[in-house]
Amino acid sequence: MLSELETLLGYRFYDSSILERALTRKAYANEQRQKNMGCPDQEIYRTLGDSVLKLVFTDLIIRSGACSRDEITQKKKELEREENLAWAARHLKIGEYIRLGAGERKQGAGREPYVLAETLEAVIGAIFLDGGYEAAEQCVKRWFGPEIS
């Protein structure tokens, strides 16, 4: 099942457990822990992915010809908006693979922009951990390239 998502992402994980963790919301992980099953969630990957995304966006914006700090900041701010990240996550069909808690599933959280955006950041963090900066950069370029140019 995750191999389908890897195809959509354009990246094959060496360690699929990293991708699985990136897709695991805290509510789902807590439910598993209540059943005495270990289950790490996506939170630290989201933090890492946010940082990687900022770096890649800044790098690509400069390479696309930005000439001032203000120009870089403004463009990066536009790209990082929750709506843009959610759009990319929808395009990649990430919502279909998110491991949600029971309450989140009932509320349709897998379609919520903030959940999609956070999970996309976690996936970027996972790609960075699994394949390094260049792998993460290539994915972000593929997903956001037209918006940066």
N, C-alpha and C positions, 0 to 999 in steps of 0.2 A: 504494500500500500504506500509506504513512504517513497518507494522508487518512482512512483508516479509524480509525487511532489518534487523529488530531485530533478526529474526531467523538466518540469515546469520552471524550477529555479535556475536550471542550467548549471547545476553543480552536483556532483556525486560525493557523498560523505565517505570518508575512510572509516569513520566510527559513527554508525547510525544512531547510537544512544545520545550523541550530542544533538542531533536534529530532534530526536524525540523529546529531550529535555526542553529545547527551545520552543516546542509546541505545547508544553505543559503549563497550564495556568495554576496559580497558587491554590485556588479552590479545589481543583482536581487532586493536586498533590496532597492537600490536607485530608481529603476524603480517603485517599489511599493510606495515609499514615494512621488514620483512625482504624483501619483494618489491619494494622501492624505490617503494612507493606511500605518499604522504603520507596520514596518517589520525589526526586528533586524537581523544583519548579524552574521557570524561565527567568526569574527576577534578575539574577546576576548577569545572565546573557543579555537581557534588555539593556542594562547599564553599559556593558561592553559594546553592544551593537550601536547604541546611541553615539558613543565616542568614535567608533570606527566610521559611522555614517557622516559625522561632522568632518572628520579628517578627509574622507574620500570626496565629499561635496566641495570642501574648500580647495583641495588639490585640483579637481576637475574644473571648478569655476575659474581658478587662476589660469589653468592651461587653455581654457576657452577664450581668454583674452581680457578678463577683468583687470582693471587698471588701478583701482583704489580699494582701500579697506572698506569704505562705505558700500561700494558696489558688491564686494564679496559678501559682506554681512547681510545686505538686503536680499541677494539672490539665495544665499544659504537659508535665510529665515523663511523664504517662500517655499523652498524645497522641503524643509523639515516640518512643514505644517502637517498636523495630524491627518487632514483630508488627503494630502498628497501621498503620505505613507499608506493610508488605508486604501487609496486607489490602486497603488502598486500591489498591495497584498491581495486585493480583490482580483486584479488581473492575473496574479500568480495562483489564485484559488487556495490561498493559505487557510482561509476560514474553514474549509472542509476538513482540515487536518488538525485543528486546534483541539487539545484535550481540555474540555471544560468541566467544571463542577456541575452537579445536578441542577442547582439553582440557576447557574449561568446558562445551561442548555435550555431550560424552560423559558428563560427570558430572551433567548435568541442572541446571546452575547457574541457569538461567533460572527455576527454581521455588524456589530457595533464598531464604528470607526476607531475608537480608542483601543479596543481589543485587537483589532487588525493591525493598527500602527505599532502597538507594543510588541505584538508577536513578530511583525516584520523586523523590528529592531533586534529581537532575540535571535531570529534566524540569521541576521547579519553577524551578530556576535558569535553564533555557532559556526558559521562559515569561516570567520576569522580564526577561531580556535582550531578548527579542523584542517584548514588549508592555508592559513596565513593571510597577510595583508593583500597580496596580489589576487588571491582567489576572491576575497571580499570586494576588492576594487572592481574586478571584472564583472561580478554580478551587479553591483550598484550601477556601473556604466551601462550594462545591458538594460536594466530596469528603468533607469532615469535619464539616460543619455540624451534623448530628444528634448527633455525639459532644461537641460544644462546648456546645450548648444545655442 
